[in-house]
Amino acid sequence: MCLLYIKLIINQKQRPFLSINYQSMKFKIAFFTLFILFVIPGFGQSGKGYQYRVDLTKVVDDRVYVELTTPKISTEETTFYLPKIVPGTYSIADYGRYVSSLKAFDKKGNELVTEKIDTNGWKIKNAKKLAKVTYWIDDIVDTKMEGPQVYPMAATNIEDGKCFVINSSGYFGYFENVKEVPIQFDITRPKDFYGSTGLIAMETGIQPPKVKKEIDPSVDNKRTDRYAVENYDRLIDSPLLYAKTDTAVIRVANAEVLIGSYSPNNKINAKEIANTVREVLQAQAKYLGGKLPVEKYAFIFYFTDQPIVTYGALEHSYSSLYYMPETTIDKMNQQLRDFAAHEFFHIVTPLNIHSKEIHQFGFNDPKMSKHLWMYEGVTEYFAGNVQVKYGLITNNDYLNVVRGKMLNADGYNQDLAFTDLSKYTLDKYADQYGNVYQKGALIGMCLDIKLRKLSGGKYGVQNLMADLSKKYGKYQPFEDETLFDDIEKITYPEIGHFLRTHVGGSERLPFKEIFDAVGISYLAEQPAQKFSLGYNPGAFDLAEIDGKKKLRIANVAALNEQGKTLGLKEGDVLVKINGEVMPDLGPELSTFITRQRESLKDGEKLSFSVLRKDEANNYQTVELQATVVKVNYMEQHIMHFDEHASAEALALRKAWLSAD
């Protein structure tokens, strides 16, 4: 699993779906129900598993009530936990902060003694008598709490009567040393709501029980969906979105792919998303050999009309959940394709290739794997490479994507071993995590080209991942310390050396050697000039003005000659450029900045309207103006396809960039 997210950075760098086959679905639901009853022990009369109930029709103060019939506890005391962290986020969340009024009861309804022992844990006395636990969970997105930020795509979001984002980590807990037992959970919903998820419901539309046999008029407006999973890891791996139905289904090779969407102002819908991502998903199926390791997959989209800085997707084994700013499909086509391509490729790794640290994940005592270069980096590489291989973008477009990653990677610590970045990404290298999508993808590219050169173009990273999937698979984790040795045995000694030197070591990636092999001329840097809006990367932070977040000059050292000529100062809040009002944070702002920069012409006027504090600490509007001039800078990573490349290099380039 992974967290793919975007933090808005303004800088100078560039870069027919099918209907559901209901007869087929009925058969699958029936089969799945039999599977639960006969293959997964612990349900029915045994009482060995967890049985959760959540009622989405009863929201109180933006909170939802959770009730758990507990599995059998064999110790005098036990600890009930909500996760500190979940796979794929690579950051602490402390979901226990959002639980309140937790109580424990025996079979007769007598309350047992509980004690909150830390942020995420509750000690329960006389646990052998334990029969039920109840608590309320808060809406994470709308609730301000002390402690770490929870990424919105990993959060809960409760909008009574409109939408419920159910990341299971924010709803459901587990008992100490009792994770490997089955779990059943019931979601009671308004009858016109639909649950988008990668799970297949055991039963759906069950009428909720009437209280004390009295006639409850609201019961006719409710339905209950019942789900079952084999253990707690699978539960946390299974997010759900409940809202009024907005779905589409695409058939991709042997898999049904569900698109579930919620857009508060109906600016975008599941059908549009399906039409946008269908082509890349079909290409991915071919890229993976024509057969996928899953039979159902769900893309779950929540769009918000609130201004946000962080957005993106959290990947799971059979689904991915997206939290994104609400806009029209034409403004996010390529971004949706890029996101979907990355997340969908995680059906390869870590679903089928993962270490013990992921296989036996410690939700409250996490141990990180050393191999984010593979889980995230190779996945991100695949997401771009598949698009050029199957003609969804041009070769030159793809080269620009690669260059963009090289430029972005330069903003991180290039002397840090990638395995160390991975192992310590929760603490001392947390600020380096974003590099997994930059240098991590470049590692995947370099590895692919080296493999193809050594094999005469016949074997690449696609083949390597397929071989590793066969060697390990879903249920056989690898040892972190031996992965490089295992890959060397499958491939070549040179590949083992590359991994130990450039991934396990701190030596820079050999771009010149790599690009020479595929007929690309490469220069690390050269002096150049460009038009600029007046700043370099790192110039901005955010200011909140009238409830809206605006760009503010935070680092005057990041202003260039143009910015200094304009007279920009630290603390200035940007309002207009060339008389045009700047949009709120989101994709439209990035597009606005790019358009303004590309419109600059030598000798013309460039103007800014900024808010600047006066001596009384009040904002005043200040107009700034200067003549547009080119600024000097060092252009990094210059490359182009060599028209005079050798026949060997051209053949290798074709193997790298073409599906033929």
Order of alpha helices (4+ residues) and beta strands (2+ residues): beta-alpha-beta-beta-beta-beta-beta-beta-beta-beta-beta-beta-beta-beta-beta-beta-beta-alpha-beta-beta-beta-alpha-beta-beta-beta-alpha-alpha-alpha-alpha-alpha-alpha-alpha-alpha-alpha-alpha-beta-beta-beta-alpha-beta-beta-alpha-beta-beta-beta-alpha
